[in-house]
Amino acid sequence: MRFITKLPRALRRDTPAICIALLLGSDAMAADYQNAPQVSALISEMTSEHGFAEEQLTAVFAGAERKQAILDAISRPAEKTKPWKDYRPIFLNSARINKGVSFWQKHAEALARAEQEYGVPAQTIVAIIGVETLYGGNTGSWRVIDALSTLCFDYPPRAPFFCQQLKEYLLLARQEQLDPLVLTGSYAGAMGLPQFMPSSFRAYAVDFDNDGHIDIWNNPTDAIGSVANYFKQHGWTQGGEVVSRATVQGDQVDQGLTAGIDPQLTMGQLHALGWNSNTPVADDLKVTAFRFDGAEGVEYWLGLPNFYTITRYNRSPMYAMAVYQLSEAILQAKGTP
């Protein structure tokens, strides 16, 4: 085994002790990406643009492994392809509601402080963490370096996105003095209780307990503050409603349905197409208009600005509705203190 007797200054400054140990013993690691041209190009970019030591990144990628199971998983249809009547029970059930109440009670101080500082309701923060990871019970067991390397170098349909996430991941590991070969997450590289992608971590994660480190894997307080900050930065309106049930009539109703996620028509324009809100909505407000196949028949809904904010976390109307309805169910089950 070859040892390096003197580490470069950048490596000494930026690398945790465990990562240095991995560097020094790199010959014993897996080599799925070692010396691959695309990996060499990424290493060159990170050394020239961000000051990494080449030896450090060479050791990291010597330890990264290509995972066929990840490629298989990302190619399978997700649960969002289910109709609402089948999707809703995944997240709206007594176990998830009751665990949400327990999580809220256990972390009441952090949730109250996050609500005060960021204007995001505690029940919404709890629901996000509940939908994403069952309150930390399932944060993913894939090594993030394997997930992002596999999807960057071996999944052409979304390679640009995942390569950028891989770069962000290396930066956050250095920033937080974490070993990039140890951290775990989902098969897509989402991390911790709130399942932040690396770019979201770097942009929105906060040290909410002020201990000098951001830990969304094991520290619910940091996870709570990070979710609240994410929502605030994406336009959450304190005290604003999320959705309104709609009634429809006429043969132009389908023309009002929103294509995609971004609101396109105002409430006034939807009125002209046969849409009516069950609660007051300003005529000049752009809203998301969608239809679900519910357990009791077709449902028509209007997504308001806070609904759009939830879709910035996951670009799916069903996801946003699941978060909203779970948040309301948790609030009702918890009751007043």
C-alpha positions as CSV (number, residue, x, y, z in Angstrom):
1,M,0.0,0.0,0.0
2,R,1.3,3.4,-1.0
3,F,1.3,6.2,1.6
4,I,1.4,9.9,1.1
5,T,3.7,11.4,3.6
6,K,2.8,15.0,3.0
7,L,-0.7,16.2,2.3
8,P,-1.4,19.3,0.1
9,R,-2.4,22.3,2.0
10,A,-5.9,22.4,0.6
11,L,-6.4,18.8,1.6
12,R,-5.1,19.4,5.1
13,R,-7.5,22.3,5.5
14,D,-10.6,20.9,3.9
15,T,-10.6,17.1,4.6
16,P,-12.0,15.4,7.7
17,A,-9.6,12.9,9.3
18,I,-11.6,9.9,8.2
19,C,-11.4,11.1,4.6
20,I,-7.7,11.6,4.8
21,A,-7.5,8.0,6.1
22,L,-9.5,6.9,3.1
23,L,-7.2,8.8,0.8
24,L,-4.1,7.2,2.2
25,G,-5.6,3.7,1.8
26,S,-7.2,4.3,-1.6
27,D,-5.6,1.3,-3.3
28,A,-7.9,-1.0,-1.3
29,M,-11.1,0.7,-2.5
30,A,-13.6,-0.1,-5.3
31,A,-12.6,1.2,-8.7
32,D,-15.8,1.5,-10.7
33,Y,-15.1,5.1,-11.6
34,Q,-11.3,5.2,-11.1
35,N,-9.5,6.7,-14.1
36,A,-12.8,7.0,-16.2
37,P,-12.5,10.0,-18.6
38,Q,-15.7,11.7,-17.4
39,V,-14.6,11.4,-13.8
40,S,-11.2,12.9,-14.6
41,A,-12.9,15.8,-16.3
42,L,-15.1,16.4,-13.3
43,I,-12.1,16.2,-10.9
44,S,-10.2,18.7,-13.1
45,E,-13.2,21.1,-13.0
46,M,-13.5,20.8,-9.2
47,T,-9.8,21.4,-8.6
48,S,-9.5,24.3,-11.0
49,E,-12.7,26.1,-10.0
50,H,-13.1,25.2,-6.3
51,G,-9.6,24.5,-5.1
52,F,-10.0,20.8,-4.3
53,A,-6.8,18.7,-4.1
54,E,-6.7,16.3,-7.0
55,E,-5.6,13.4,-4.7
56,Q,-8.6,14.0,-2.5
57,L,-11.1,13.6,-5.3
58,T,-9.3,10.7,-6.9
59,A,-9.6,8.9,-3.6
60,V,-13.3,9.7,-3.3
61,F,-14.1,8.4,-6.8
62,A,-11.9,5.4,-6.2
63,G,-14.3,4.5,-3.5
64,A,-17.5,5.2,-5.5
65,E,-19.5,2.3,-6.9
66,R,-21.8,2.1,-9.9
67,K,-25.1,0.7,-8.7
68,Q,-27.3,-1.0,-11.3
69,A,-30.2,-1.1,-8.8
70,I,-30.2,2.7,-8.8
71,L,-30.5,2.9,-12.5
72,D,-33.3,0.3,-12.3
73,A,-35.1,2.3,-9.6
74,I,-35.0,5.6,-11.4
75,S,-36.4,4.1,-14.5
76,R,-39.5,2.6,-12.7
77,P,-42.7,4.7,-12.5
78,A,-43.0,6.5,-9.3
79,E,-46.1,6.5,-7.0
80,K,-47.1,9.9,-8.4
81,T,-48.4,8.0,-11.5
82,K,-51.1,6.4,-9.4
83,P,-54.6,8.0,-9.3
84,W,-55.3,10.2,-6.3
85,K,-57.6,7.6,-4.8
86,D,-54.6,5.2,-4.6
87,Y,-51.9,7.8,-3.9
88,R,-53.7,9.5,-1.0
89,P,-53.8,6.5,1.4
90,I,-50.1,6.1,1.1
91,F,-49.7,9.3,3.1
92,L,-53.0,9.9,4.8
93,N,-53.3,7.1,7.3
94,S,-53.5,6.7,11.0
95,A,-49.9,5.6,11.5
96,R,-48.5,8.6,9.7
97,I,-50.9,11.0,11.4
98,N,-50.2,9.7,14.9
99,K,-46.4,9.7,14.3
100,G,-46.7,13.2,13.1
101,V,-48.4,14.2,16.4
102,S,-45.6,12.5,18.3
103,F,-42.9,14.2,16.3
104,W,-44.6,17.6,16.9
105,Q,-44.8,17.0,20.6
106,K,-41.2,15.9,20.8
107,H,-39.9,18.8,18.9
108,A,-42.5,21.5,19.9
109,E,-39.9,24.1,20.8
110,A,-38.0,24.0,17.5
111,L,-41.3,23.9,15.5
112,A,-42.7,26.9,17.4
113,R,-39.5,28.8,16.8
114,A,-39.4,27.9,13.1
115,E,-43.0,29.1,12.8
116,Q,-42.2,32.4,14.4
117,E,-39.0,33.0,12.5
118,Y,-40.0,31.9,9.1
119,G,-43.8,32.2,9.1
120,V,-44.4,28.6,8.1
121,P,-46.9,26.6,10.1
122,A,-45.6,23.9,12.3
123,Q,-48.0,21.3,10.9
124,T,-46.7,22.0,7.4
125,I,-43.1,21.4,8.4
126,V,-44.1,18.2,10.2
127,A,-46.1,17.0,7.2
128,I,-43.2,17.5,4.8
129,I,-40.9,15.5,7.0
130,G,-43.7,12.9,7.4
131,V,-44.3,12.5,3.7
132,E,-40.6,12.5,2.8
133,T,-39.1,10.1,5.4
134,L,-41.9,9.1,7.9
135,Y,-40.3,11.6,10.4
136,G,-36.8,10.2,9.9
137,G,-37.7,6.6,9.9
138,N,-36.7,6.0,6.3
139,T,-34.1,8.4,5.1
140,G,-32.5,6.1,2.5
141,S,-29.7,3.6,2.8
142,W,-27.8,4.3,-0.4
143,R,-24.4,6.0,-0.2
144,V,-24.9,9.5,-1.7
145,I,-21.6,9.2,-3.6
146,D,-22.8,6.0,-5.3
147,A,-26.2,7.4,-6.1
148,L,-24.9,10.7,-7.6
149,S,-21.9,9.1,-9.4
150,T,-24.1,6.4,-11.0
151,L,-26.7,8.9,-12.1
152,C,-24.2,11.5,-13.3
153,F,-21.9,9.1,-15.3
154,D,-24.4,6.3,-16.3
155,Y,-27.8,7.9,-16.7
156,P,-27.7,10.1,-19.8
157,P,-31.4,11.3,-19.6
158,R,-30.6,13.5,-16.6
159,A,-26.8,13.5,-16.5
160,P,-26.5,17.3,-16.4
161,F,-28.7,17.6,-13.4
162,F,-27.1,14.8,-11.4
163,C,-23.6,15.9,-12.3
164,Q,-24.4,19.3,-10.9
165,Q,-25.7,17.6,-7.8
166,L,-22.6,15.6,-7.5
167,K,-20.5,18.8,-7.6
168,E,-22.7,20.4,-5.0
169,Y,-22.4,17.3,-2.8
170,L,-18.6,17.4,-2.9
171,L,-18.8,21.1,-1.9
172,L,-21.2,20.5,1.0
173,A,-19.1,17.6,2.3
174,R,-16.1,19.9,2.4
175,Q,-18.1,22.8,3.8
176,E,-19.5,20.7,6.7
177,Q,-16.3,18.6,7.2
178,L,-18.2,15.4,6.4
179,D,-16.8,12.2,4.8
180,P,-18.4,12.0,1.3
181,L,-18.0,8.2,1.3
182,V,-20.2,7.7,4.3
183,L,-23.3,9.9,4.0
184,T,-26.5,8.1,2.9
185,G,-29.7,9.0,1.2
186,S,-32.2,8.0,-1.4
187,Y,-31.4,6.3,-4.7
188,A,-31.6,9.8,-6.3
189,G,-29.2,11.4,-3.8
190,A,-31.8,13.1,-1.5
191,M,-30.6,13.4,2.0
192,G,-31.7,13.4,5.6
193,L,-35.1,13.9,7.3
194,P,-36.2,16.5,4.7
195,Q,-34.6,14.7,1.7
196,F,-32.7,17.7,0.4
197,M,-30.8,17.4,-2.7
198,P,-27.2,18.7,-2.3
199,S,-28.0,22.0,-4.1
200,S,-31.0,22.6,-1.8
201,F,-28.8,21.8,1.2
202,R,-26.2,24.4,0.2
203,A,-28.9,27.0,-0.6
204,Y,-31.4,26.5,2.2
205,A,-30.2,24.2,5.0
206,V,-29.6,26.0,8.3
207,D,-27.8,25.4,11.6
208,F,-31.0,25.9,13.5
209,D,-29.6,24.8,16.9
210,N,-26.5,27.0,16.5
211,D,-24.0,24.3,17.2
212,G,-21.7,25.3,14.3
213,H,-22.8,22.4,12.1
214,I,-25.7,21.7,9.8
215,D,-26.9,18.1,10.3
216,I,-30.2,17.1,8.5
217,W,-29.4,13.4,8.9
218,N,-29.5,13.1,12.7
219,N,-30.6,16.5,14.1
220,P,-34.4,17.1,13.8
221,T,-33.9,20.7,14.9
222,D,-31.7,21.5,11.9
223,A,-34.1,19.6,9.6
224,I,-37.1,21.6,10.9
225,G,-35.3,25.0,10.5
226,S,-34.1,24.0,7.0
227,V,-37.6,23.0,5.8
228,A,-39.0,26.3,7.1
229,N,-36.3,28.3,5.4
230,Y,-36.8,26.4,2.2
231,F,-40.5,27.3,2.2
232,K,-39.9,30.9,3.1
233,Q,-37.3,31.4,0.4
234,H,-39.8,29.8,-2.1
235,G,-42.5,32.3,-1.4
236,W,-44.6,30.9,1.5
237,T,-47.2,33.5,2.6
238,Q,-47.8,33.5,6.3
239,G,-51.5,33.0,7.1
240,G,-52.3,32.3,3.4
241,E,-54.6,29.5,2.4
242,V,-53.3,26.5,0.4
243,V,-56.2,25.2,-1.7
244,S,-59.9,25.7,-2.4
245,R,-62.3,23.1,-3.6
246,A,-64.0,24.0,-6.9
247,T,-67.2,23.3,-8.5
248,V,-67.5,23.3,-12.3
249,Q,-70.1,23.4,-15.0
250,G,-70.2,23.7,-18.8
251,D,-68.3,22.3,-21.7
252,Q,-65.2,24.5,-21.3
253,V,-64.1,23.2,-17.9
254,D,-61.1,21.2,-19.3
255,Q,-59.7,24.3,-20.9
256,G,-59.1,25.6,-17.5
257,L,-57.0,22.7,-16.3
258,T,-53.4,23.8,-15.6
259,A,-50.8,22.1,-17.9
260,G,-47.9,21.3,-15.6
261,I,-47.3,23.1,-12.3
262,D,-47.0,26.8,-12.9
263,P,-50.3,28.8,-12.5
264,Q,-51.4,30.0,-15.9
265,L,-54.9,31.5,-15.6
266,T,-56.5,33.9,-13.2
267,M,-59.5,33.1,-11.1
268,G,-61.5,35.5,-13.3
269,Q,-60.4,33.6,-16.5
270,L,-61.4,30.3,-14.8
271,H,-64.8,31.7,-14.0
272,A,-65.4,32.3,-17.7
273,L,-64.6,28.6,-18.3
274,G,-67.0,27.3,-15.7
275,W,-64.9,27.1,-12.6
276,N,-66.1,28.4,-9.2
277,S,-64.2,28.5,-6.0
278,N,-66.0,27.3,-2.8
279,T,-64.1,29.9,-0.8
280,P,-63.3,33.6,-1.9
281,V,-60.4,33.9,-4.4
282,A,-59.5,37.2,-6.0
283,D,-60.3,37.4,-9.7
284,D,-56.9,38.7,-10.6
285,L,-55.0,35.9,-8.7
286,K,-53.3,33.2,-10.9
287,V,-54.1,29.8,-9.5
288,T,-53.4,26.1,-10.4
289,A,-56.5,24.3,-11.5
290,F,-56.5,20.5,-11.3
291,R,-58.7,17.5,-11.3
292,F,-58.2,14.3,-9.2
293,D,-59.8,10.9,-9.5
294,G,-60.8,10.5,-5.9
295,A,-62.3,7.6,-4.0
296,E,-65.7,9.2,-4.2
297,G,-65.5,10.5,-7.7
298,V,-63.9,13.3,-9.6
299,E,-62.5,16.2,-7.5
300,Y,-61.8,19.7,-8.8
301,W,-59.3,21.9,-6.9
302,L,-57.7,25.3,-7.1
303,G,-54.1,25.6,-5.9
304,L,-53.3,29.0,-4.3
305,P,-49.8,30.5,-4.0
306,N,-48.9,28.5,-0.9
307,F,-49.9,25.3,-2.8
308,Y,-47.4,26.4,-5.6
309,T,-44.8,26.8,-2.9
310,I,-45.3,23.2,-1.8
311,T,-44.9,22.0,-5.4
312,R,-41.4,23.7,-5.4
313,Y,-40.4,20.9,-3.0
314,N,-41.8,18.2,-5.4
315,R,-43.3,19.2,-8.7
316,S,-46.5,17.2,-8.3
317,P,-50.0,18.4,-7.4
318,M,-50.8,15.1,-5.7
319,Y,-47.6,15.5,-3.6
320,A,-48.6,19.0,-2.6
321,M,-52.1,17.9,-1.8
322,A,-50.9,15.0,0.3
323,V,-48.7,17.3,2.3
324,Y,-51.5,19.8,2.8
325,Q,-54.1,17.2,3.8
326,L,-51.6,15.4,6.1
327,S,-50.8,18.7,7.8
328,E,-54.4,19.4,8.5
329,A,-55.0,15.8,9.8
330,I,-52.0,16.1,12.1
331,L,-53.2,19.5,13.4
332,Q,-56.7,18.1,14.1
333,A,-55.3,15.0,15.8
334,K,-53.0,17.0,18.0
335,G,-55.6,19.4,19.1
336,T,-54.8,22.3,21.3
337,P,-52.0,22.0,23.9
